[in-house]
């Protein structure tokens, strides 16, 4: 909640944001409400911005997933199989296609506008991985922190990274928590 308060303060000075597009998942929707209030921009829920679907292990504590599926856990950590999926889940290849479809649709519908997109670390890793030519299974290189900001210019179906994992609005929270 403190991070959201700092995000609200940061966005209260932002100008030109015309719309907020959000994942339907609870934390993203809560964040989108805060950003929308600070910017006076309308919010749109975009189902394809949700996190990867992990099937049977969705919502399970990581310690349990590691214990129940040690071989799958190791395969996932290798980050070399774009078709990797948890039982009944979505593959990294499918996840990337969904994320890029969402961003492309948002860019087309809001051409020439500045739009806030509230999503999850996994979705961000997929979009940035595509921009930088990394395979879908490589989720670690662009893993952002919670409530950080990543800025992308998206033109003619292609993105260009402007800034990644900007969390300067949280700096004093980290300093305070370290005491």
N, CA, C and O of each residue as an XYZ file, in Angstrom:
716
protein
N       0.827     -1.189      0.000
C       0.000      0.000      0.000
C       0.874      1.257      0.000
O       0.526      2.265     -0.615
N       2.013      1.184      0.697
C       2.925      2.339      0.683
C       3.491      2.563     -0.717
O       3.662      3.704     -1.147
N       3.777      1.483     -1.419
C       4.272      1.621     -2.787
C       3.208      2.264     -3.675
O       3.522      3.117     -4.505
N       1.965      1.859     -3.504
C       0.882      2.458     -4.290
C       0.722      3.936     -3.984
O       0.456      4.733     -4.883
N       0.881      4.305     -2.726
C       0.793      5.712     -2.359
C       1.892      6.515     -3.053
O       1.640      7.616     -3.542
N       3.095      5.977     -3.097
C       4.196      6.666     -3.774
C       3.972      6.728     -5.283
O       4.314      7.718     -5.931
N       3.402      5.679     -5.826
C       3.078      5.678     -7.254
C       2.029      6.749     -7.557
O       2.132      7.456     -8.560
N       1.030      6.869     -6.699
C       0.002      7.907     -6.851
C       0.658      9.290     -6.878
O       0.336     10.117     -7.731
N       1.565      9.534     -5.954
C       2.256     10.824     -5.903
C       3.037     11.075     -7.193
O       3.014     12.178     -7.739
N       3.716     10.056     -7.664
C       4.502     10.229     -8.894
C       3.604     10.550    -10.078
O       3.903     11.451    -10.861
N       2.516      9.824    -10.210
C       1.637     10.045    -11.359
C       0.820     11.332    -11.249
O       0.282     11.805    -12.250
N       0.720     11.895    -10.069
C      -0.035     13.147     -9.947
C       0.643     14.280    -10.712
O       0.001     15.281    -11.029
N       1.925     14.134    -11.009
C       2.617     15.158    -11.785
C       2.807     14.755    -13.252
O       3.357     15.530    -14.035
N       2.367     13.575    -13.625
C       2.467     13.125    -15.017
C       1.393     13.813    -15.847
O       0.277     14.028    -15.376
N       1.731     14.153    -17.069
C       0.751     14.781    -17.953
C       0.644     14.001    -19.245
O       1.578     13.304    -19.642
N      -0.476     14.119    -19.885
C      -0.655     13.554    -21.209
C      -1.062     12.103    -21.267
O      -1.194     11.558    -22.363
N      -1.268     11.454    -20.143
C      -1.709     10.055    -20.183
C      -3.209     10.061    -20.496
O      -4.013     10.600    -19.736
N      -3.560      9.462    -21.609
C      -4.936      9.513    -22.115
C      -5.817      8.358    -21.657
O      -7.042      8.474    -21.617
N      -5.179      7.242    -21.311
C      -5.938      6.052    -20.945
C      -5.047      5.133    -20.120
O      -3.821      5.169    -20.226
N      -5.696      4.303    -19.290
C      -5.001      3.281    -18.512
C      -5.581      1.938    -18.934
O      -6.791      1.728    -18.857
N      -4.718      1.029    -19.380
C      -5.126     -0.325    -19.742
C      -4.553     -1.259    -18.685
O      -3.369     -1.177    -18.356
N      -5.388     -2.143    -18.154
C      -4.963     -2.975    -17.030
C      -5.301     -4.438    -17.223
O      -6.296     -4.799    -17.851
N      -4.446     -5.259    -16.666
C      -4.742     -6.676    -16.493
C      -5.984     -6.788    -15.610
O      -6.237     -5.905    -14.791
N      -6.753     -7.852    -15.764
C      -7.927     -8.034    -14.904
C      -7.597     -8.581    -13.513
O      -8.482     -8.647    -12.660
N      -6.345     -8.972    -13.267
C      -6.003     -9.549    -11.972
C      -6.005     -8.478    -10.883
O      -5.714     -7.313    -11.156
N      -6.329     -8.867     -9.660
C      -6.654     -7.941     -8.579
C      -5.581     -6.884     -8.320
O      -5.896     -5.694     -8.292
N      -4.326     -7.287     -8.131
C      -3.294     -6.288     -7.808
C      -3.120     -5.281     -8.932
O      -2.925     -4.092     -8.679
N      -3.188     -5.748    -10.166
C      -3.064     -4.831    -11.303
C      -4.251     -3.870    -11.336
O      -4.071     -2.674    -11.565
N      -5.448     -4.376    -11.113
C      -6.629     -3.488    -11.104
C      -6.527     -2.454    -10.001
O      -6.877     -1.292    -10.207
N      -6.050     -2.862     -8.824
C      -5.873     -1.903     -7.721
C      -4.875     -0.816     -8.107
O      -5.089      0.364     -7.827
N      -3.799     -1.217     -8.742
C      -2.787     -0.258     -9.183
C      -3.360      0.656    -10.261
O      -3.117      1.862    -10.249
N      -4.116      0.086    -11.189
C      -4.714      0.887    -12.262
C      -5.659      1.948    -11.704
O      -5.690      3.069    -12.212
N      -6.422      1.620    -10.679
C      -7.322      2.589    -10.060
C      -6.521      3.768     -9.510
O      -6.907      4.923     -9.694
N      -5.414      3.480     -8.841
C      -4.564      4.530     -8.272
C      -4.019      5.429     -9.382
O      -4.070      6.654     -9.270
N      -3.500      4.826    -10.448
C      -2.938      5.603    -11.555
C      -4.037      6.403    -12.258
O      -3.836      7.563    -12.617
N      -5.179      5.786    -12.448
C      -6.291      6.487    -13.109
C      -6.760      7.692    -12.290
O      -7.047      8.753    -12.845
N      -6.835      7.524    -10.988
C      -7.233      8.652    -10.131
C      -6.211      9.782    -10.205
O      -6.581     10.955    -10.243
N      -4.938      9.432    -10.225
C      -3.878     10.448    -10.239
C      -3.800     11.180    -11.580
O      -3.408     12.346    -11.625
N      -4.167     10.513    -12.661
C      -4.035     11.101    -13.997
C      -5.364     11.549    -14.596
O      -5.382     12.202    -15.639
N      -6.471     11.207    -13.951
C      -7.816     11.494    -14.470
C      -8.052     10.816    -15.822
O      -8.825     11.312    -16.642
N      -7.387      9.687    -16.052
C      -7.549      8.942    -17.299
C      -8.527      7.784    -17.085
O      -8.547      7.182    -16.011
N      -9.331      7.472    -18.094
C     -10.230      6.322    -17.966
C      -9.445      5.013    -17.982
O      -8.338      4.943    -18.517
N     -10.035      3.978    -17.386
C      -9.396      2.663    -17.296
C     -10.136      1.658    -18.156
O     -11.366      1.649    -18.218
N      -9.368      0.818    -18.814
C      -9.909     -0.271    -19.620
C      -9.249     -1.568    -19.151
O      -8.027     -1.623    -19.012
N     -10.031     -2.592    -18.911
C      -9.504     -3.912    -18.550
C      -9.194     -4.668    -19.843
O     -10.043     -4.781    -20.727
N      -7.969     -5.181    -19.939
C      -7.522     -5.913    -21.120
C      -7.118     -7.315    -20.658
O      -6.031     -7.489    -20.108
N      -7.970     -8.310    -20.871
C      -7.696     -9.664    -20.373
C      -6.342    -10.235    -20.795
O      -5.729    -10.976    -20.027
N      -5.861     -9.908    -21.995
C      -4.599    -10.466    -22.467
C      -3.370     -9.894    -21.762
O      -2.254    -10.334    -22.038
N      -3.546     -8.916    -20.850
C      -2.427     -8.387    -20.069
C      -2.181     -9.180    -18.785
O      -1.267     -8.860    -18.025
N      -2.994    -10.218    -18.538
C      -2.815    -10.986    -17.304
C      -1.506    -11.779    -17.345
O      -0.902    -11.962    -18.402
N      -1.089    -12.240    -16.177
C       0.145    -13.014    -16.026
C       0.001    -14.362    -16.729
O      -1.105    -14.759    -17.097
N       1.122    -15.066    -16.916
C       1.090    -16.385    -17.544
C       0.189    -17.317    -16.732
O       0.158    -17.265    -15.502
N      -0.539    -18.166    -17.448
C      -1.408    -19.147    -16.785
C      -0.565    -20.390    -16.502
O      -0.091    -21.055    -17.422
N      -0.389    -20.688    -15.232
C       0.458    -21.822    -14.812
C      -0.339    -23.090    -14.552
O       0.170    -24.022    -13.930
N      -1.573    -23.139    -15.014
C      -2.352    -24.361    -14.935
C      -2.534    -24.878    -13.522
O      -2.953    -24.143    -12.628
N      -2.214    -26.155    -13.328
C      -2.445    -26.832    -12.047
C      -1.660    -26.249    -10.879
O      -2.033    -26.454     -9.724
N      -0.581    -25.526    -11.159
C       0.226    -24.958    -10.069
C      -0.075    -23.474     -9.833
O       0.542    -22.850     -8.970
N      -1.010    -22.910    -10.587
C      -1.358    -21.493    -10.421
C      -1.758    -21.201     -8.977
O      -2.636    -21.863     -8.425
N      -1.122    -20.227     -8.381
C      -1.454    -19.813     -7.021
C      -0.816    -20.640     -5.921
O      -0.960    -20.320     -4.741
N      -0.114    -21.698     -6.291
C       0.546    -22.543     -5.295
C       1.831    -21.873     -4.813
O       2.523    -21.247     -5.616
N       2.171    -21.983     -3.534
C       3.449    -21.449     -3.073
C       4.611    -22.109     -3.818
O       4.580    -23.307     -4.096
N       5.631    -21.316     -4.136
C       6.767    -21.847     -4.903
C       7.415    -23.053     -4.233
O       7.839    -23.985     -4.916
N       7.496    -23.047     -2.919
C       8.109    -24.176     -2.211
C       7.341    -25.473     -2.516
O       7.948    -26.537     -2.641
N       6.035    -25.384     -2.633
C       5.220    -26.569     -2.959
C       5.435    -27.000     -4.411
O       5.526    -28.194     -4.698
N       5.516    -26.036     -5.320
C       5.743    -26.360     -6.728
C       7.090    -27.071     -6.876
O       7.186    -28.071     -7.588
N       8.125    -26.565     -6.211
C       9.455    -27.184     -6.270
C       9.418    -28.610     -5.733
O      10.060    -29.499     -6.291
N       8.667    -28.836     -4.647
C       8.590    -30.174     -4.046
C       7.791    -31.134     -4.907
O       8.187    -32.285     -5.087
N       6.676    -30.674     -5.437
C       5.786    -31.554     -6.215
C       6.280    -31.808     -7.631
O       6.002    -32.861     -8.205
N       7.019    -30.843     -8.208
C       7.436    -30.943     -9.610
C       8.914    -30.577     -9.782
O       9.228    -29.644    -10.521
N       9.823    -31.290     -9.118
C      11.239    -30.897     -9.182
C      11.813    -30.918    -10.602
O      12.609    -30.048    -10.954
N      11.421    -31.893    -11.416
C      11.951    -31.965    -12.781
C      11.412    -30.821    -13.640
O      12.151    -30.262    -14.450
N      10.139    -30.465    -13.475
C       9.587    -29.334    -14.213
C      10.208    -28.020    -13.730
O      10.472    -27.116    -14.523
N      10.435    -27.930    -12.430
C      11.063    -26.728    -11.876
C      12.428    -26.502    -12.531
O      12.754    -25.385    -12.933
N      13.215    -27.562    -12.633
C      14.545    -27.453    -13.252
C      14.442    -27.104    -14.729
O      15.218    -26.285    -15.221
N      13.506    -27.705    -15.442
C      13.319    -27.372    -16.866
C      12.967    -25.906    -17.027
O      13.478    -25.239    -17.926
N      12.098    -25.398    -16.164
C      11.693    -23.994    -16.237
C      12.891    -23.076    -15.975
O      13.065    -22.073    -16.666
N      13.707    -23.415    -14.990
C      14.863    -22.578    -14.649
C      15.899    -22.509    -15.769
O      16.641    -21.531    -15.856
N      15.963    -23.524    -16.623
C      16.923    -23.512    -17.742
C      16.583    -22.425    -18.758
O      17.472    -21.932    -19.453
N      15.319    -22.047    -18.852
C      14.855    -20.985    -19.754
C      15.274    -21.227    -21.211
O      15.668    -20.294    -21.911
N      15.187    -22.473    -21.657
C      15.608    -22.792    -23.029
C      14.523    -23.488    -23.853
O      14.773    -23.890    -24.990
N      13.327    -23.632    -23.290
C      12.245    -24.333    -23.980
C      11.036    -23.409    -24.109
O      10.278    -23.233    -23.155
N      10.863    -22.826    -25.279
C       9.760    -21.888    -25.503
C       8.391    -22.549    -25.382
O       7.383    -21.871    -25.180
N       8.358    -23.859    -25.503
C       7.096    -24.589    -25.381
C       6.882    -25.165    -23.982
O       5.936    -25.921    -23.758
N       7.761    -24.810    -23.040
C       7.581    -25.258    -21.660
C       6.246    -24.744    -21.130
O       5.847    -23.606    -21.374
N       5.572    -25.628    -20.394
C       4.339    -25.232    -19.713
C       4.184    -26.086    -18.472
O       4.604    -27.243    -18.439
N       3.578    -25.503    -17.453
C       3.204    -26.267    -16.273
C       1.988    -27.097    -16.649
O       1.291    -26.734    -17.596
N       1.694    -28.209    -15.947
C       0.547    -29.052    -16.310
C      -0.735    -28.224    -16.470
O      -1.148    -27.513    -15.554
N      -1.340    -28.327    -17.622
C      -2.582    -27.625    -17.981
C      -2.385    -26.116    -18.133
O      -3.361    -25.366    -18.167
N      -1.149    -25.674    -18.222
C      -0.860    -24.243    -18.310
C      -0.575    -23.775    -19.728
O      -0.731    -24.512    -20.702
N      -0.157    -22.540    -19.802
C       0.138    -21.852    -21.054
C       1.654    -21.926    -21.296
O       2.434    -21.791    -20.353
N       2.070    -22.135    -22.535
C       3.501    -22.163    -22.836
C       4.041    -20.735    -22.904
O       3.287    -19.775    -23.063
N       5.351    -20.619    -22.782
C       5.965    -19.296    -22.920
C       5.713    -18.723    -24.311
O       5.513    -17.516    -24.449
N       5.719    -19.560    -25.341
C       5.444    -19.105    -26.707
C       4.022    -18.530    -26.798
O       3.816    -17.458    -27.366
N       3.059    -19.245    -26.239
C       1.673    -18.758    -26.246
C       1.529    -17.471    -25.435
O       0.815    -16.549    -25.830
N       2.213    -17.424    -24.307
C       2.185    -16.247    -23.449
C       2.719    -15.026    -24.197
O       2.110    -13.957    -24.159
N       3.852    -15.184    -24.872
C       4.414    -14.058    -25.630
C       3.438    -13.592    -26.698
O       3.204    -12.392    -26.841
N       2.869    -14.522    -27.448
C       1.915    -14.153    -28.502
C       0.751    -13.353    -27.920
O       0.318    -12.362    -28.508
N       0.253    -13.783    -26.776
C      -0.869    -13.084    -26.129
C      -0.468    -11.676    -25.697
O      -1.210    -10.720    -25.926
N       0.695    -11.546    -25.078
C       1.160    -10.235    -24.605
C       1.379     -9.271    -25.768
O       0.982     -8.108    -25.699
N       2.006     -9.754    -26.828
C       2.246     -8.894    -27.993
C       0.937     -8.526    -28.683
O       0.793     -7.409    -29.180
N      -0.002     -9.439    -28.719
C      -1.318     -9.141    -29.285
C      -1.977     -8.015    -28.490
O      -2.571     -7.109    -29.075
N      -1.876     -8.068    -27.172
C      -2.484     -7.034    -26.321
C      -1.834     -5.678    -26.554
O      -2.528     -4.678    -26.738
N      -0.502     -5.639    -26.547
C       0.201     -4.364    -26.722
C      -0.055     -3.786    -28.114
O      -0.257     -2.581    -28.262
N      -0.045     -4.636    -29.117
C      -0.311     -4.172    -30.486
C      -1.720     -3.599    -30.597
O      -1.926     -2.563    -31.230
N      -2.675     -4.265    -29.988
C      -4.061     -3.778    -30.005
C      -4.178     -2.433    -29.285
O      -4.836     -1.517    -29.778
N      -3.546     -2.319    -28.135
C      -3.592     -1.064    -27.374
C      -2.966      0.061    -28.205
O      -3.526      1.154    -28.289
N      -1.812     -0.203    -28.817
C      -1.137      0.816    -29.629
C      -1.999      1.230    -30.818
O      -2.051      2.412    -31.158
N      -2.659      0.295    -31.440
C      -3.518      0.600    -32.589
C      -4.730      1.429    -32.155
O      -5.100      2.393    -32.825
N      -5.339      1.052    -31.041
C      -6.543      1.759    -30.578
C      -6.225      3.148    -30.030
O      -7.092      4.022    -30.014
N      -4.990      3.353    -29.583
C      -4.604      4.630    -28.977
C      -3.427      5.250    -29.735
O      -2.520      5.826    -29.134
N      -3.460      5.122    -31.046
C      -2.350      5.610    -31.873
C      -2.050      7.080    -31.570
O      -2.949      7.920    -31.527
N      -0.767      7.362    -31.364
C      -0.326      8.724    -31.114
C      -0.588      9.236    -29.707
O      -0.303     10.395    -29.407
N      -1.128      8.382    -28.841
C      -1.451      8.793    -27.471
C      -0.489      8.150    -26.476
O       0.134      7.126    -26.757
N      -0.390      8.762    -25.336
C       0.378      8.198    -24.228
C      -0.589      7.383    -23.369
O      -1.591      7.907    -22.883
N      -0.281      6.099    -23.188
C      -1.165      5.173    -22.485
C      -0.391      4.498    -21.356
O       0.752      4.080    -21.539
N      -1.019      4.395    -20.198
C      -0.444      3.632    -19.100
C      -0.933      2.204    -19.180
O      -2.132      1.964    -19.323
N      -0.024      1.259    -19.089
C      -0.385     -0.162    -19.125
C       0.033     -0.759    -17.788
O       1.206     -0.723    -17.418
N      -0.936     -1.306    -17.073
C      -0.671     -1.911    -15.764
C      -0.770     -3.421    -15.937
O      -1.837     -3.969    -16.214
N       0.365     -4.071    -15.765
C       0.413     -5.511    -15.983
C       1.380     -6.148    -14.990
O       1.604     -5.603    -13.909
N       1.940     -7.268    -15.335
C       2.739     -8.088    -14.420
C       4.150     -8.281    -14.954
O       4.419     -8.056    -16.134
N       5.044     -8.702    -14.070
C       6.438     -8.915    -14.452
C       6.554     -9.847    -15.658
O       7.336     -9.584    -16.571
N       5.787    -10.923    -15.664
C       5.870    -11.870    -16.776
C       5.513    -11.246    -18.108
O       6.199    -11.476    -19.103
N       4.454    -10.462    -18.142
C       4.047     -9.804    -19.393
C       5.115     -8.814    -19.847
O       5.415     -8.717    -21.037
N       5.685     -8.085    -18.899
C       6.740     -7.123    -19.238
C       7.954     -7.863    -19.792
O       8.544     -7.425    -20.780
N       8.337     -8.980    -19.170
C       9.493     -9.731    -19.670
C       9.249    -10.221    -21.089
O      10.180    -10.269    -21.893
N       8.021    -10.583    -21.404
C       7.728    -11.077    -22.757
C       7.796     -9.962    -23.799
O       8.362    -10.157    -24.875
N       7.236     -8.814    -23.497
C       7.275     -7.710    -24.454
C       8.714     -7.246    -24.662
O       9.148     -7.055    -25.798
N       9.449     -7.067    -23.578
C      10.834     -6.615    -23.716
C      11.717     -7.683    -24.353
O      12.632     -7.366    -25.113
N      11.444     -8.943    -24.044
C      12.185    -10.023    -24.695
C      11.982    -10.012    -26.200
O      12.929    -10.221    -26.959
N      10.756     -9.772    -26.634
C      10.468     -9.699    -28.071
C      11.199     -8.518    -28.707
O      11.778     -8.654    -29.785
N      11.175     -7.365    -28.048
C      11.859     -6.179    -28.571
C      13.350     -6.437    -28.737
O      13.960     -5.981    -29.704
N      13.933     -7.166    -27.797
C      15.375     -7.400    -27.807
C      15.792     -8.722    -28.448
O      16.966     -9.089    -28.396
N      14.851     -9.433    -29.045
C      15.183    -10.657    -29.769
C      15.503    -11.856    -28.896
O      16.178    -12.783    -29.345
N      15.032    -11.856    -27.655
C      15.241    -13.006    -26.775
C      14.108    -14.005    -26.951
O      12.985    -13.622    -27.278
N      14.388    -15.245    -26.743
C      13.367    -16.292    -26.881
C      12.313    -16.154    -25.772
O      12.624    -15.618    -24.708
N      11.090    -16.617    -25.989
C      10.036    -16.502    -24.981
C      10.365    -17.148    -23.639
O       9.906    -16.668    -22.603
N      11.148    -18.222    -23.634
C      11.468    -18.904    -22.377
C      12.418    -18.093    -21.491
O      12.558    -18.404    -20.309
N      13.066    -17.076    -22.026
C      14.033    -16.259    -21.269
C      13.292    -15.161    -20.525
O      13.140    -14.050    -21.033
N      12.834    -15.472    -19.331
C      12.030    -14.528    -18.555
C      12.839    -13.711    -17.564
O      12.325    -12.723    -17.041
N      14.069    -14.074    -17.285
C      14.820    -13.402    -16.227
C      15.467    -12.060    -16.614
O      15.490    -11.167    -15.768
N      15.988    -11.860    -17.825
C      16.738    -10.637    -18.104
C      15.975     -9.321    -17.903
O      16.586     -8.305    -17.569
N      14.689     -9.323    -18.097
C      13.913     -8.084    -17.972
C      12.842     -8.220    -16.894
O      11.681     -7.888    -17.130
N      13.215     -8.696    -15.737
C      12.259     -8.892    -14.651
C      12.220     -7.627    -13.788
O      13.174     -7.351    -13.061
N      11.127     -6.853    -13.860
C      11.043     -5.593    -13.119
C      10.574     -5.786    -11.681
O      10.040     -6.836    -11.320
N      10.782     -4.759    -10.874
C      10.297     -4.759     -9.501
C       8.834     -4.312     -9.468
O       8.346     -3.682    -10.406
N       8.150     -4.643     -8.386
C       6.760     -4.221     -8.218
C       6.658     -2.694     -8.235
O       7.523     -2.000     -7.701
N       5.623     -2.196     -8.835
C       5.277     -0.772     -8.998
C       6.372      0.045     -9.681
O       6.380      1.272     -9.576
N       7.288     -0.615    -10.374
C       8.270      0.133    -11.153
C       7.632      0.533    -12.490
O       6.588      0.011    -12.880
N       8.279      1.459    -13.168
C       7.780      1.939    -14.452
C       8.747      1.551    -15.556
O       9.962      1.702    -15.420
N       8.194      1.053    -16.643
C       8.956      0.750    -17.846
C       8.271      1.493    -18.971
O       7.053      1.404    -19.125
N       9.039      2.224    -19.758
C       8.453      3.019    -20.844
C       8.912      2.464    -22.183
O      10.097      2.217    -22.406
N       7.933      2.277    -23.070
C       8.180      1.751    -24.409
C       7.485      2.663    -25.407
O       6.326      3.032    -25.219
N       8.195      3.024    -26.467
C       7.551      3.677    -27.618
C       7.146      2.565    -28.567
O       7.978      1.752    -28.971
N       5.862      2.528    -28.925
C       5.366      1.467    -29.800
C       4.822      2.113    -31.067
O       3.796      2.792    -31.039
N       5.516      1.894    -32.172
C       5.132      2.488    -33.447
C       5.159      1.438    -34.544
O       6.086      0.631    -34.617
N       4.148      1.449    -35.391
C       4.093      0.557    -36.552
C       4.365     -0.901    -36.199
O       5.075     -1.594    -36.928
N       3.808     -1.367    -35.093
C       3.922     -2.770    -34.708
C       5.232     -3.172    -34.068
O       5.483     -4.362    -33.876
N       6.077     -2.204    -33.731
C       7.362     -2.527    -33.111
C       7.596     -1.599    -31.923
O       7.174     -0.442    -31.921
N       8.274     -2.130    -30.925
C       8.544     -1.349    -29.729
C      10.002     -0.978    -29.592
O      10.894     -1.664    -30.092
N      10.223      0.135    -28.896
C      11.576      0.567    -28.558
C      11.590      0.914    -27.079
O      10.782      1.717    -26.614
N      12.510      0.308    -26.345
C      12.614      0.535    -24.913
C      13.173      1.927    -24.641
O      14.235      2.287    -25.148
N      12.445      2.713    -23.831
C      12.878      4.046    -23.433
C      13.502      3.986    -22.042
O      14.580      4.536    -21.816
N      12.822      3.316    -21.110
C      13.372      3.145    -19.764
C      12.811      1.855    -19.170
O      11.714      1.415    -19.513
N      13.597      1.261    -18.267
C      13.210     -0.021    -17.679
C      13.347      0.024    -16.161
O      14.343      0.513    -15.627
N      12.339     -0.488    -15.482
C      12.381     -0.726    -14.039
C      12.675      0.550    -13.235
O      13.421      0.517    -12.257
N      12.092      1.648    -13.652
C      12.276      2.923    -12.958
C      11.455      2.880    -11.667
O      10.225      2.830    -11.702
N      12.140      2.900    -10.550
C      11.448      2.852     -9.259
C      11.958      3.947     -8.321
O      11.973      3.776     -7.102
N      12.371      5.063     -8.902
C      12.908      6.146     -8.066
C      11.859      6.707     -7.113
O      12.207      7.307     -6.097
N      10.582      6.518     -7.430
C       9.524      6.971     -6.520
C       9.477      6.126     -5.240
O       8.801      6.499     -4.281
N      10.180      5.008     -5.219
C      10.192      4.125     -4.048
C      11.486      4.221     -3.242
O      11.605      3.585     -2.195
N      12.432      4.988     -3.705
C      13.760      5.034     -3.090
C      13.696      5.308     -1.604
O      14.345      4.608     -0.826
N      12.936      6.302     -1.185
C      12.902      6.620      0.240
C      12.217      5.519      1.055
O      12.488      5.392      2.249
N      11.344      4.726      0.446
C      10.756      3.593      1.155
C      11.823      2.547      1.453
O      11.845      1.982      2.547
N      12.694      2.288      0.507
C      13.776      1.319      0.700
C      14.695      1.824      1.811
O      15.076      1.068      2.705
N      15.046      3.099      1.748
C      15.920      3.665      2.784
C      15.290      3.519      4.164
O      15.969      3.158      5.125
N      14.004      3.796      4.260
C      13.308      3.721      5.543
C      13.223      2.273      6.038
O      13.360      2.005      7.232
N      12.997      1.355      5.114
C      12.862     -0.062      5.494
C      14.183     -0.674      5.928
O      14.189     -1.675      6.644
N      15.306     -0.093      5.509
C      16.618     -0.649      5.836
C      17.057     -0.313      7.265
O      17.997     -0.922      7.777
N      16.405      0.625      7.901
C      16.819      1.038      9.250
C      16.524     -0.006     10.277
O      16.812      0.190     11.457
